[in-house]
Amino acid sequence: MTEMTTTPDGDNAPQMSTRKPTRRGAGDPAGRGRTTIADGVVEKIAGMAARDVLGVHAMGGGLARTFGAVRDRVPGSGSSKSVTRGVKAEVGEVQTALDLEIVVDYGVSISDVARDVRENVVSAVERMTGLEVVEVNIAVSDVKLPDEEDDEPEAPRIQ
């Protein structure tokens, strides 16, 4: 790019300069680099969003919940795995698909709970990641009856 300049001695005769103007950056800062989101991040977001829905008793199948309960009792194992229990995400560059396995409380409408879980999960994942959620598949693996004991033990009480 060339620009017109005048001489410092007051002569208004235009002269051509080949100096390029200095520009910092390359336009929109959002376009400078790449953001990748791990499957586990989306799984945590979806797991938390699904658990917030009324009628969802637990996440994961019976065997996964049993092993998870044992693992959660081991000191230092962390509780992050229990958040993603029953959730599987496949994350691409701009889209994600989710598979959820849930246990519902007895007496609730399974179709209503599934709809509410989908809405909550899609909303949370899209809002927090910017990814488009293309599908949320839900498998209801069990119904928690009122007289059944929980598979997951309560957190240890401090005395």
DSSP file (Angstrom, degrees, kcal/mol; ACC not computed):
  #  RESIDUE AA STRUCTURE BP1 BP2  ACC     N-H-->O    O-->H-N    N-H-->O    O-->H-N    TCO  KAPPA ALPHA  PHI   PSI    X-CA   Y-CA   Z-CA
    1    1 A M              0   0    0      0, 0.0     2,-0.3     0, 0.0     0, 0.0   0.000 360.0 360.0 360.0 139.9    0.0    0.0    0.0
    2    2 A T        -     0   0    0     18,-0.1     2,-0.3    14,-0.0    16,-0.2  -0.837 360.0-161.2-112.9 154.9    1.2    3.5   -0.8
    3    3 A E  E     -A   17   0A   0     14,-1.2    14,-1.6    -2,-0.3     2,-0.4  -0.957  20.6-114.5-135.0 156.1    0.2    6.7    0.9
    4    4 A M  E     +A   16   0A   0     -2,-0.3     2,-0.3    12,-0.2    12,-0.2  -0.712  37.2 175.0 -89.4 135.9    0.4   10.4    0.0
    5    5 A T  E     -A   15   0A   0     10,-1.8    10,-2.1    -2,-0.4     2,-0.3  -0.916  22.4-134.3-134.3 162.9    2.7   12.6    2.2
    6    6 A T        -     0   0    0     -2,-0.3     6,-0.2     8,-0.2     5,-0.0  -0.833  31.9-101.7-114.1 158.3    3.8   16.2    2.1
    7    7 A T    >   -     0   0    0      4,-1.2     3,-1.2     6,-0.4     6,-0.0  -0.459  25.4-123.3 -78.9 151.8    7.4   17.5    2.5
    8    8 A P  T 3  S+     0   0    0      0, 0.0    -1,-0.1     0, 0.0     4,-0.0   0.690 103.1  72.9 -68.6 -18.1    8.4   19.0    5.9
    9    9 A D  T 3  S-     0   0    0      2,-0.1     3,-0.1     1,-0.1    -2,-0.0   0.328 119.3-100.5 -82.2  11.4    9.5   22.3    4.4
   10   10 A G  S <  S+     0   0    0     -3,-1.2     2,-0.4     1,-0.3    -1,-0.1   0.336  76.3 142.7  92.5  -8.8    5.9   23.3    3.7
   11   11 A D        -     0   0    0      1,-0.2    -4,-1.2     2,-0.1    -1,-0.3  -0.530  40.3-155.9 -66.7 123.2    5.8   22.3    0.0
   12   12 A N        +     0   0    0     -2,-0.4    -1,-0.2    -6,-0.2     3,-0.0   0.252  49.3 129.6 -88.0  14.8    2.4   20.8   -0.6
   13   13 A A        -     0   0    0      1,-0.1    -6,-0.4    -6,-0.0     2,-0.1  -0.574  63.3-121.2 -70.6 122.4    3.6   18.9   -3.5
   14   14 A P        -     0   0    0      0, 0.0     2,-0.4     0, 0.0    -8,-0.2  -0.379  29.5-167.7 -67.3 140.0    2.5   15.3   -3.0
   15   15 A Q  E     -A    5   0A   0    -10,-2.1   -10,-1.8    -2,-0.1     2,-0.4  -0.951  19.9-121.7-125.5 148.8    5.1   12.6   -2.8
   16   16 A M  E     -A    4   0A   0     -2,-0.4     2,-0.4   -12,-0.2   -12,-0.2  -0.744  25.1-166.2 -91.8 134.7    4.6    8.9   -3.0
   17   17 A S  E     -A    3   0A   0    -14,-1.6   -14,-1.2    -2,-0.4    -2,-0.0  -0.946  17.8-157.1-119.5 142.3    5.9    6.8   -0.1
   18   18 A T        +     0   0    0     -2,-0.4     2,-0.2   -16,-0.2    -1,-0.1   0.300  53.1 126.4 -98.9   9.3    6.3    3.1   -0.1
   19   19 A R        -     0   0    0    -16,-0.1    -2,-0.1     1,-0.1   -16,-0.1  -0.484  55.9-136.9 -69.8 132.7    6.1    2.8    3.7
   20   20 A K        -     0   0    0     -2,-0.2     2,-0.1   -18,-0.1   -18,-0.1  -0.721  21.6-111.4 -90.3 139.7    3.5    0.3    4.8
   21   21 A P        -     0   0    0      0, 0.0     2,-0.5     0, 0.0    -1,-0.1  -0.421  34.6-114.7 -66.4 143.7    1.3    1.3    7.8
   22   22 A T        -     0   0    0     -2,-0.1     2,-0.4    -3,-0.0    -3,-0.0  -0.685  35.2-175.6 -84.3 128.8    2.0   -0.7   10.8
   23   23 A R        -     0   0    0     -2,-0.5     2,-0.5     2,-0.0    -3,-0.0  -0.985  14.9-145.7-123.8 133.0   -0.9   -2.9   11.9
   24   24 A R        +     0   0    0     -2,-0.4     3,-0.4     2,-0.0    -2,-0.0  -0.824  64.5   1.7 -97.5 135.1   -0.9   -5.0   15.0
   25   25 A G  S    S-     0   0    0     -2,-0.5     3,-0.1     1,-0.2    -2,-0.0  -0.081  82.2 -92.5  82.2 175.0   -2.7   -8.3   14.9
   26   26 A A        -     0   0    0      1,-0.3     2,-0.4     2,-0.1    -1,-0.2  -0.298  68.1 -86.7-124.5  47.0   -4.5   -9.9   12.1
   27   27 A G  S    S+     0   0    0     -3,-0.4    -1,-0.3     3,-0.0     5,-0.1  -0.725 102.2  35.9  92.4-134.9   -8.1   -8.7   12.6
   28   28 A D    >   -     0   0    0     -2,-0.4     3,-1.5     1,-0.2     4,-0.1  -0.383  64.8-147.4 -63.4 121.8  -10.4  -10.6   14.9
   29   29 A P  G >  S+     0   0    0      0, 0.0     3,-1.6     0, 0.0    -1,-0.2   0.788  95.3  67.6 -61.6 -26.6   -8.6  -12.0   18.0
   30   30 A A  G 3  S+     0   0    0      1,-0.3    -2,-0.1     4,-0.0    -3,-0.0   0.746  95.5  57.0 -65.8 -21.2  -11.0  -14.9   18.1
   31   31 A G  G <  S+     0   0    0     -3,-1.5     2,-1.2     1,-0.1    -1,-0.3   0.377  81.9  96.5 -90.7   5.2   -9.5  -16.1   14.8
   32   32 A R  S <  S-     0   0    0     -3,-1.6     2,-0.2    -4,-0.1    -1,-0.1  -0.694  92.2 -15.8 -98.7  84.0   -6.0  -16.3   16.2
   33   33 A G  S    S-     0   0    0     -2,-1.2     2,-0.4     2,-0.0     0, 0.0  -0.630  78.2 -80.1 118.1-176.4   -5.5  -19.9   17.1
   34   34 A R        -     0   0    0     -2,-0.2     2,-0.5     2,-0.0    -3,-0.0  -0.969  23.0-152.5-132.5 140.5   -7.5  -23.0   17.8
   35   35 A T        -     0   0    0     -2,-0.4     2,-0.4    58,-0.1    -2,-0.0  -0.962  12.9-170.4-113.9 127.7   -9.5  -24.2   20.8
   36   36 A T        -     0   0    0     -2,-0.5     2,-0.5     0, 0.0    57,-0.1  -0.936   7.6-155.1-116.6 143.8  -10.0  -27.9   21.4
   37   37 A I        -     0   0    0     -2,-0.4    54,-0.1    55,-0.3    -2,-0.0  -0.974  17.8-130.0-120.5 124.1  -12.3  -29.4   23.9
   38   38 A A    >>  -     0   0    0     -2,-0.5     4,-1.5     1,-0.1     3,-0.6  -0.317  19.3-118.4 -71.3 152.4  -11.7  -32.8   25.3
   39   39 A D  H 3> S+     0   0    0      1,-0.2     4,-2.5     2,-0.2     5,-0.2   0.890 114.1  59.0 -55.2 -41.5  -14.4  -35.5   25.4
   40   40 A G  H 3> S+     0   0    0      1,-0.2     4,-2.1     2,-0.2    -1,-0.2   0.815 100.4  55.1 -62.0 -32.0  -14.1  -35.6   29.2
   41   41 A V  H <> S+     0   0    0     -3,-0.6     4,-2.1     2,-0.2    -1,-0.2   0.942 111.0  43.9 -65.5 -47.8  -15.0  -31.9   29.5
   42   42 A V  H  X S+     0   0    0     -4,-1.5     4,-2.7     1,-0.2     5,-0.2   0.879 111.8  55.1 -65.1 -37.6  -18.2  -32.3   27.6
   43   43 A E  H  X S+     0   0    0     -4,-2.5     4,-2.5     2,-0.2    -1,-0.2   0.903 108.2  48.2 -63.1 -41.2  -18.9  -35.5   29.6
   44   44 A K  H  X S+     0   0    0     -4,-2.1     4,-2.4     2,-0.2     5,-0.2   0.930 112.8  47.6 -64.3 -45.3  -18.6  -33.6   32.9
   45   45 A I  H  X S+     0   0    0     -4,-2.1     4,-2.3     1,-0.2    -2,-0.2   0.936 115.2  45.4 -61.3 -46.7  -20.9  -30.8   31.7
   46   46 A A  H  X S+     0   0    0     -4,-2.7     4,-2.5     2,-0.2    -1,-0.2   0.888 111.9  52.2 -65.6 -39.7  -23.5  -33.3   30.4
   47   47 A G  H  X S+     0   0    0     -4,-2.5     4,-2.0    -5,-0.2    -1,-0.2   0.915 111.5  45.7 -63.3 -43.9  -23.3  -35.4   33.5
   48   48 A M  H  X S+     0   0    0     -4,-2.4     4,-1.0     1,-0.2    -2,-0.2   0.911 113.9  49.2 -65.4 -41.9  -23.9  -32.4   35.8
   49   49 A A  H  < S+     0   0    0     -4,-2.3     3,-0.3    -5,-0.2     4,-0.3   0.885 111.2  49.4 -66.0 -38.8  -26.7  -31.1   33.6
   50   50 A A  H >< S+     0   0    0     -4,-2.5     3,-1.5     1,-0.2    -1,-0.2   0.896 107.4  54.2 -68.1 -39.8  -28.5  -34.5   33.5
   51   51 A R  H 3< S+     0   0    0     -4,-2.0    -1,-0.2     1,-0.3    -2,-0.2   0.749  98.2  65.4 -66.2 -23.0  -28.3  -34.9   37.3
   52   52 A D  T 3< S+     0   0    0     -4,-1.0     2,-0.4    -3,-0.3    -1,-0.3   0.607  80.9 100.5 -73.7 -11.5  -30.0  -31.6   37.7
   53   53 A V  S X  S-     0   0    0     -3,-1.5     3,-1.8    -4,-0.3     2,-0.2  -0.610  80.9-117.3 -83.4 131.4  -33.2  -32.9   36.2
   54   54 A L  T 3  S+     0   0    0     -2,-0.4     3,-0.1     1,-0.2    62,-0.1  -0.470 101.1  33.2 -64.6 129.3  -36.0  -33.9   38.5
   55   55 A G  T 3  S+     0   0    0      1,-0.3    50,-2.3    -2,-0.2     2,-0.8   0.170  84.7 115.4 106.3 -15.9  -36.7  -37.7   38.2
   56   56 A V  E <   +B  104   0B   0     -3,-1.8    -1,-0.3    48,-0.2    48,-0.2  -0.793  37.0 176.8 -85.9 113.9  -33.1  -38.7   37.4
   57   57 A H  E     -     0   0B   0     46,-2.7     2,-0.3    -2,-0.8    47,-0.2   0.888  60.7 -20.3 -84.4 -42.3  -32.0  -40.9   40.3
   58   58 A A  E     -B  103   0B   0     45,-1.6    45,-2.7     2,-0.1     2,-0.4  -0.955  59.7-115.3-158.0 170.8  -28.6  -41.8   39.1
   59   59 A M  E    S+B  102   0B   0     -2,-0.3    43,-0.3    43,-0.2    27,-0.2  -0.922  70.1  25.5-117.6 143.8  -26.3  -42.1   36.1
   60   60 A G  S    S-     0   0    0     41,-3.7    81,-0.1    -2,-0.4    -2,-0.1  -0.060  87.6 -65.9  95.3 163.7  -24.9  -45.3   34.6
   61   61 A G     >  -     0   0    0      1,-0.1     4,-2.4    79,-0.0     5,-0.2  -0.249  55.4 -93.9 -79.8 174.1  -25.9  -48.9   34.6
   62   62 A G  H  > S+     0   0    0      1,-0.2     4,-2.2     2,-0.2     5,-0.1   0.901 123.8  46.0 -57.1 -47.4  -26.0  -51.1   37.7
   63   63 A L  H  > S+     0   0    0      1,-0.2     4,-2.6     2,-0.2     5,-0.3   0.911 113.2  49.4 -66.1 -42.4  -22.5  -52.5   37.3
   64   64 A A  H  > S+     0   0    0      1,-0.2     4,-2.2     2,-0.2    -1,-0.2   0.889 112.1  49.2 -63.9 -38.6  -20.9  -49.1   36.5
   65   65 A R  H  X S+     0   0    0     -4,-2.4     4,-2.3     2,-0.2    -1,-0.2   0.888 110.9  50.3 -68.1 -38.2  -22.6  -47.7   39.6
   66   66 A T  H  X S+     0   0    0     -4,-2.2     4,-1.9    -5,-0.2    -2,-0.2   0.953 114.3  42.5 -65.0 -49.8  -21.4  -50.5   41.8
   67   67 A F  H  X S+     0   0    0     -4,-2.6     4,-2.6     1,-0.2    -2,-0.2   0.889 114.3  53.0 -63.1 -38.1  -17.8  -50.2   40.7
   68   68 A G  H  X S+     0   0    0     -4,-2.2     4,-2.6    -5,-0.3    -1,-0.2   0.885 106.4  52.1 -64.0 -39.3  -18.0  -46.5   40.9
   69   69 A A  H  X S+     0   0    0     -4,-2.3     4,-0.9     2,-0.2    -1,-0.2   0.900 111.9  46.3 -64.9 -40.2  -19.3  -46.6   44.4
   70   70 A V  H >X S+     0   0    0     -4,-1.9     3,-0.7     1,-0.2     4,-0.5   0.933 113.6  48.6 -65.8 -45.8  -16.4  -48.8   45.4
   71   71 A R  H >< S+     0   0    0     -4,-2.6     3,-1.2     1,-0.2    -2,-0.2   0.873 105.7  58.1 -62.6 -38.2  -13.9  -46.6   43.6
   72   72 A D  H 3< S+     0   0    0     -4,-2.6    -1,-0.2     1,-0.3    -2,-0.2   0.759 101.0  57.4 -65.7 -23.4  -15.3  -43.5   45.3
   73   73 A R  H << S+     0   0    0     -4,-0.9    -1,-0.3    -3,-0.7    -2,-0.2   0.648  84.0  96.8 -81.0 -14.7  -14.6  -44.9   48.7
   74   74 A V  S X< S-     0   0    0     -3,-1.2     3,-1.8    -4,-0.5     4,-0.3  -0.641  85.7-114.8 -77.9 124.0  -10.9  -45.3   47.9
   75   75 A P  T 3  S+     0   0    0      0, 0.0    -1,-0.1     0, 0.0    -2,-0.1  -0.301  96.5  15.6 -59.8 137.7   -9.0  -42.3   49.3
   76   76 A G  T 3  S+     0   0    0     -4,-0.1    -4,-0.1     1,-0.1    -3,-0.1   0.452  89.4 113.1  82.0   0.3   -7.4  -40.1   46.6
   77   77 A S  S <  S-     0   0    0     -3,-1.8     4,-0.3    -6,-0.2     3,-0.1   0.712  71.4-139.4 -78.0 -17.3   -9.4  -41.6   43.8
   78   78 A G        -     0   0    0     -4,-0.3     3,-0.2     1,-0.1     4,-0.2   0.207  11.2-110.7  76.6 157.4  -11.2  -38.3   43.3
   79   79 A S  S  > S+     0   0    0      1,-0.1     4,-0.9     2,-0.1     3,-0.5   0.367  91.6  96.2-104.8   3.9  -14.9  -37.8   42.6
   80   80 A S  H  > S+     0   0    0      1,-0.2     4,-1.0     2,-0.2     3,-0.3   0.825  78.8  59.3 -66.2 -29.9  -14.6  -36.6   39.0
   81   81 A K  H  > S+     0   0    0     -4,-0.3     4,-0.6     1,-0.2     3,-0.4   0.868  99.6  56.7 -66.8 -35.1  -15.1  -40.1   37.6
   82   82 A S  H  4 S+     0   0    0     -3,-0.5     3,-0.4     1,-0.2    -1,-0.2   0.798 100.5  59.5 -67.2 -26.4  -18.6  -40.3   39.2
   83   83 A V  H  < S+     0   0    0     -4,-0.9    -1,-0.2    -3,-0.3    -2,-0.2   0.862 111.0  40.1 -67.7 -35.0  -19.6  -37.1   37.4
   84   84 A T  H >< S+     0   0    0     -4,-1.0     3,-2.1    -3,-0.4    -1,-0.2   0.439  84.1 126.6 -95.4   0.3  -19.0  -38.7   34.1
   85   85 A R  T 3< S+     0   0    0     -4,-0.6   -25,-0.1    -3,-0.4     3,-0.1  -0.385  80.8  14.5 -60.2 129.6  -20.5  -42.1   35.0
   86   86 A G  T 3  S+     0   0    0      1,-0.2    15,-2.5   -27,-0.2     2,-0.4   0.557 106.8 106.4  83.1   8.7  -23.1  -43.0   32.4
   87   87 A V  E <   +C  100   0B   0     -3,-2.1     2,-0.4    13,-0.2    -1,-0.2  -0.978  40.4 177.7-125.5 132.1  -22.0  -40.4   29.9
   88   88 A K  E     -C   99   0B   0     11,-2.4    11,-2.7    -2,-0.4     2,-0.4  -0.996   9.6-171.5-131.6 127.2  -20.1  -40.9   26.7
   89   89 A A  E     -C   98   0B   0     -2,-0.4     2,-0.5     9,-0.2     9,-0.2  -0.929  16.2-161.0-120.6 142.8  -19.3  -38.0   24.4
   90   90 A E  E     -C   97   0B   0      7,-2.5     7,-2.0    -2,-0.4     2,-0.5  -0.979  20.8-164.8-118.4 114.9  -17.8  -37.9   20.9
   91   91 A V  E     +C   96   0B   0     -2,-0.5     5,-0.2     5,-0.2     2,-0.1  -0.878  10.9 176.9-109.8 126.8  -16.4  -34.4   20.2
   92   92 A G        -     0   0    0      3,-3.3   -55,-0.3    -2,-0.5    39,-0.0  -0.255  51.9 -79.1-103.7-161.9  -15.5  -33.0   16.8
   93   93 A E  S    S+     0   0    0      1,-0.1   -58,-0.1    -2,-0.1     3,-0.1   0.880 122.7   0.1 -71.2 -37.5  -14.3  -29.6   15.8
   94   94 A V  S    S+     0   0    0      1,-0.1    38,-2.7    37,-0.1     2,-0.3   0.435 126.9  52.9-130.6  -4.5  -17.7  -27.9   15.9
   95   95 A Q  E     - d   0 132B   0     36,-0.2    -3,-3.3    38,-0.1     2,-0.3  -0.904  53.5-167.0-134.0 160.1  -20.2  -30.6   16.9
   96   96 A T  E     -Cd  91 133B   0     36,-2.4    38,-2.5    -2,-0.3    39,-0.7  -0.991   6.5-157.1-144.3 152.3  -20.7  -33.2   19.6
   97   97 A A  E     -Cd  90 135B   0     -7,-2.0    -7,-2.5    -2,-0.3     2,-0.4  -0.978  15.2-157.7-128.1 143.7  -22.9  -36.3   20.2
   98   98 A L  E     -Cd  89 136B   0     37,-2.5    39,-3.0    -2,-0.4     2,-0.4  -0.945  13.1-163.1-128.6 143.0  -23.7  -37.7   23.6
   99   99 A D  E     -Cd  88 137B   0    -11,-2.7   -11,-2.4    -2,-0.4     2,-0.4  -0.996  17.7-172.5-120.3 125.7  -24.9  -41.1   24.9
  100  100 A L  E     -Cd  87 138B   0     37,-3.3    39,-3.0    -2,-0.4     2,-0.5  -0.944  14.2-161.2-120.9 140.7  -26.4  -41.0   28.4
  101  101 A E  E     + d   0 139B   0    -15,-2.5   -41,-3.7    -2,-0.4     2,-0.3  -0.985  25.0 176.8-119.1 121.3  -27.4  -44.0   30.6
  102  102 A I  E     -Bd  59 140B   0     37,-2.5    39,-2.4    -2,-0.5    40,-0.8  -0.834  30.3-143.6-126.7 159.5  -29.8  -43.0   33.4
  103  103 A V  E     -Bd  58 142B   0    -45,-2.7   -46,-2.7    -2,-0.3   -45,-1.6  -0.992  26.9-154.8-116.4 128.0  -31.8  -44.5   36.3
  104  104 A V  E     -Bd  56 143B   0     38,-2.0    40,-3.3    -2,-0.5   -48,-0.2  -0.702  19.5-106.0-104.7 156.6  -35.1  -42.8   36.8
  105  105 A D  E >   - d   0 144B   0    -50,-2.3     3,-1.4    -2,-0.3    40,-0.2  -0.528  44.7 -99.2 -75.2 144.8  -37.2  -42.6   40.0
  106  106 A Y  T 3  S+     0   0    0     38,-2.4    -1,-0.1     1,-0.2     3,-0.1  -0.398 105.3  29.4 -63.8 138.3  -40.3  -44.7   40.1
  107  107 A G  T 3  S+     0   0    0      1,-0.4    -1,-0.2    -2,-0.1     2,-0.2   0.218  90.7 113.0  99.0 -13.9  -43.5  -42.9   39.2
  108  108 A V  S <  S-     0   0    0     -3,-1.4     2,-0.7   -53,-0.1    -1,-0.4  -0.561  78.0-102.3 -88.6 157.2  -42.1  -40.3   36.9
  109  109 A S     >  -     0   0    0     -2,-0.2     4,-2.6     1,-0.2     5,-0.2  -0.692  27.6-155.8 -76.9 115.0  -42.9  -40.1   33.2
  110  110 A I  H  > S+     0   0    0     -2,-0.7     4,-2.8     1,-0.2     5,-0.2   0.891  93.1  52.0 -61.4 -40.0  -39.8  -41.5   31.5
  111  111 A S  H  > S+     0   0    0      2,-0.2     4,-2.1     1,-0.2    -1,-0.2   0.886 111.0  47.6 -66.1 -36.8  -40.5  -39.7   28.3
  112  112 A D  H  > S+     0   0    0      2,-0.2     4,-2.6     1,-0.2    -2,-0.2   0.912 112.9  48.2 -68.3 -42.0  -40.8  -36.4   30.1
  113  113 A V  H  X S+     0   0    0     -4,-2.6     4,-2.7     2,-0.2    -2,-0.2   0.926 111.9  49.8 -63.1 -44.2  -37.6  -37.0   32.1
  114  114 A A  H  X S+     0   0    0     -4,-2.8     4,-2.5    -5,-0.2    -1,-0.2   0.912 111.9  48.3 -61.3 -42.5  -35.8  -37.9   28.9
  115  115 A R  H  X S+     0   0    0     -4,-2.1     4,-2.6     2,-0.2    -2,-0.2   0.933 113.1  47.5 -62.2 -46.0  -37.0  -34.7   27.1
  116  116 A D  H  X S+     0   0    0     -4,-2.6     4,-2.5     2,-0.2    -2,-0.2   0.882 111.1  51.2 -64.8 -38.2  -36.0  -32.6   30.1
  117  117 A V  H  X S+     0   0    0     -4,-2.7     4,-2.9     2,-0.2     5,-0.3   0.942 110.7  49.0 -62.8 -47.2  -32.6  -34.3   30.2
  118  118 A R  H  X S+     0   0    0     -4,-2.5     4,-2.9     1,-0.2     5,-0.3   0.945 112.9  47.0 -56.6 -49.8  -32.0  -33.6   26.5
  119  119 A E  H  X S+     0   0    0     -4,-2.6     4,-2.3     1,-0.2    -1,-0.2   0.919 115.4  44.9 -60.0 -45.1  -33.1  -30.0   26.9
  120  120 A N  H  X S+     0   0    0     -4,-2.5     4,-2.4     2,-0.2    -1,-0.2   0.908 115.7  46.4 -67.5 -42.4  -30.9  -29.4   29.9
  121  121 A V  H  X S+     0   0    0     -4,-2.9     4,-2.8    -5,-0.2     5,-0.3   0.939 113.7  47.5 -66.5 -47.8  -27.8  -31.2   28.5
  122  122 A V  H  X S+     0   0    0     -4,-2.9     4,-2.4    -5,-0.3     5,-0.3   0.935 113.9  48.3 -59.2 -46.5  -28.1  -29.5   25.1
  123  123 A S  H  X S+     0   0    0     -4,-2.3     4,-2.2    -5,-0.3     5,-0.2   0.936 115.2  43.6 -60.4 -48.6  -28.5  -26.1   26.7
  124  124 A A  H  X S+     0   0    0     -4,-2.4     4,-2.4     2,-0.2     5,-0.2   0.932 116.2  45.6 -65.6 -46.7  -25.5  -26.5   29.1
  125  125 A V  H  X>S+     0   0    0     -4,-2.8     4,-2.3     1,-0.2     5,-0.6   0.929 116.2  44.8 -65.6 -45.3  -23.1  -28.0   26.6
  126  126 A E  H  X5S+     0   0    0     -4,-2.4     4,-1.5    -5,-0.3    -1,-0.2   0.899 115.6  47.7 -66.6 -39.1  -23.8  -25.5   23.8
  127  127 A R  H  <5S+     0   0    0     -4,-2.2    -2,-0.2    -5,-0.3    -1,-0.2   0.908 119.5  37.5 -67.7 -41.8  -23.7  -22.5   26.2
  128  128 A M  H  <5S+     0   0    0     -4,-2.4    -2,-0.2    -5,-0.2    -1,-0.2   0.783 131.4  23.9 -84.5 -27.1  -20.4  -23.6   27.9
  129  129 A T  H  <5S-     0   0    0     -4,-2.3    -3,-0.2    -5,-0.2    -2,-0.2   0.695  86.7-131.4-111.4 -24.0  -18.5  -25.0   24.9
  130  130 A G     << +     0   0    0     -4,-1.5     2,-0.2    -5,-0.6    -4,-0.2   0.447  63.1 134.9  80.5  -0.8  -20.0  -23.3   21.8
  131  131 A L        -     0   0    0     -6,-0.5     2,-0.5     1,-0.1    -1,-0.3  -0.518  60.8-118.4 -78.9 149.3  -20.2  -26.8   20.2
  132  132 A E  E     -d   95   0B   0    -38,-2.7   -36,-2.4    -2,-0.2     2,-0.8  -0.789  21.3-140.6 -86.2 125.3  -23.4  -27.8   18.4
  133  133 A V  E     -d   96   0B   0     -2,-0.5   -36,-0.2   -38,-0.2     3,-0.1  -0.786  21.3-179.1 -87.4 113.1  -25.0  -30.8   20.1
  134  134 A V  E     -     0   0B   0    -38,-2.5     2,-0.3    -2,-0.8   -37,-0.2   0.769  63.6  -0.7 -87.9 -26.7  -26.3  -33.0   17.2
  135  135 A E  E     -d   97   0B   0    -39,-0.7   -37,-2.5     2,-0.0     2,-0.4  -0.971  46.3-161.5-161.4 149.0  -27.8  -35.7   19.3
  136  136 A V  E     -d   98   0B   0     -2,-0.3     2,-0.5   -39,-0.2   -37,-0.2  -0.917  18.7-164.4-130.1 104.4  -28.4  -36.9   22.8
  137  137 A N  E     -d   99   0B   0    -39,-3.0   -37,-3.3    -2,-0.4     2,-0.5  -0.773   6.5-161.7 -91.5 130.9  -29.2  -40.6   23.0
  138  138 A I  E     -d  100   0B   0     -2,-0.5     2,-0.5   -39,-0.2   -37,-0.2  -0.956   9.7-170.3-120.2 126.9  -30.7  -41.7   26.4
  139  139 A A  E     -d  101   0B   0    -39,-3.0   -37,-2.5    -2,-0.5     2,-0.8  -0.969  13.5-150.7-113.0 120.9  -30.8  -45.2   27.6
  140  140 A V  E     +d  102   0B   0     -2,-0.5   -37,-0.2   -39,-0.2     3,-0.1  -0.824  19.9 175.3 -90.6 111.6  -32.9  -45.8   30.7
  141  141 A S  E     +     0   0B   0    -39,-2.4     2,-0.3    -2,-0.8   -38,-0.2   0.623  57.5   0.2 -96.1 -14.4  -31.2  -48.8   32.4
  142  142 A D  E     -d  103   0B   0    -40,-0.8   -38,-2.0   -81,-0.1     2,-0.4  -0.991  55.3-129.1-165.2 164.2  -33.3  -49.0   35.6
  143  143 A V  E     -d  104   0B   0     -2,-0.3     2,-0.8   -40,-0.2   -38,-0.2  -0.996  26.1-133.8-122.2 127.6  -36.1  -47.6   37.7
  144  144 A K  E     -d  105   0B   0    -40,-3.3   -38,-2.4    -2,-0.4     6,-0.1  -0.730  22.0-150.5 -84.1 112.4  -35.4  -46.8   41.4
  145  145 A L    >   -     0   0    0     -2,-0.8     3,-1.4   -40,-0.2   -40,-0.0  -0.521  21.0-117.9 -80.1 150.6  -38.3  -48.2   43.4
  146  146 A P  T 3  S+     0   0    0      0, 0.0    -1,-0.1     0, 0.0    -2,-0.0   0.820 112.7  46.5 -60.3 -31.9  -39.2  -46.4   46.7
  147  147 A D  T 3  S+     0   0    0      2,-0.1     2,-0.2     0, 0.0    -3,-0.0   0.430  91.0 103.2 -93.7   2.5  -38.3  -49.4   48.9
  148  148 A E  S <  S-     0   0    0     -3,-1.4     2,-0.2     1,-0.0     3,-0.0  -0.583  71.0-124.6 -82.9 145.4  -35.0  -50.2   47.2
  149  149 A E        -     0   0    0     -2,-0.2     2,-0.1     1,-0.1    -4,-0.1  -0.592  34.5 -99.3 -82.3 152.0  -31.7  -49.3   48.9
  150  150 A D        -     0   0    0     -2,-0.2    -1,-0.1     1,-0.1     4,-0.1  -0.446  16.9-143.7 -69.4 142.5  -29.3  -47.1   46.9
  151  151 A D  S    S+     0   0    0     -2,-0.1    -1,-0.1     2,-0.1    -2,-0.0   0.805  88.2  72.1 -70.8 -30.7  -26.4  -48.9   45.2
  152  152 A E  S    S-     0   0    0    -83,-0.0    -2,-0.1     1,-0.0     3,-0.1  -0.762  86.9-131.2 -90.9 123.3  -24.2  -46.0   46.0
  153  153 A P        -     0   0    0      0, 0.0    -2,-0.1     0, 0.0    -1,-0.0  -0.313  28.8 -99.0 -69.2 155.9  -23.3  -45.7   49.7
  154  154 A E        -     0   0    0      1,-0.1     3,-0.1    -4,-0.1     0, 0.0  -0.315  48.2 -88.7 -68.6 158.3  -23.7  -42.4   51.5
  155  155 A A        -     0   0    0      1,-0.1    -1,-0.1    -3,-0.1   -82,-0.0  -0.409  56.1 -92.2 -64.8 143.1  -20.7  -40.2   51.9
  156  156 A P        -     0   0    0      0, 0.0     2,-0.3     0, 0.0    -1,-0.1  -0.298  42.3-126.6 -59.4 139.8  -18.8  -41.0   55.1
  157  157 A R        -     0   0    0     -3,-0.1     2,-0.5     2,-0.0    -3,-0.0  -0.690  12.6-132.4 -91.0 140.8  -19.9  -38.9   58.0
  158  158 A I              0   0    0     -2,-0.3    -1,-0.0     1,-0.1     0, 0.0  -0.800 360.0 360.0 -92.1 128.7  -17.4  -36.9   60.1
  159  159 A Q              0   0    0     -2,-0.5    -1,-0.1     0, 0.0    -2,-0.0   0.395 360.0 360.0-109.2 360.0  -17.9  -37.3   63.8
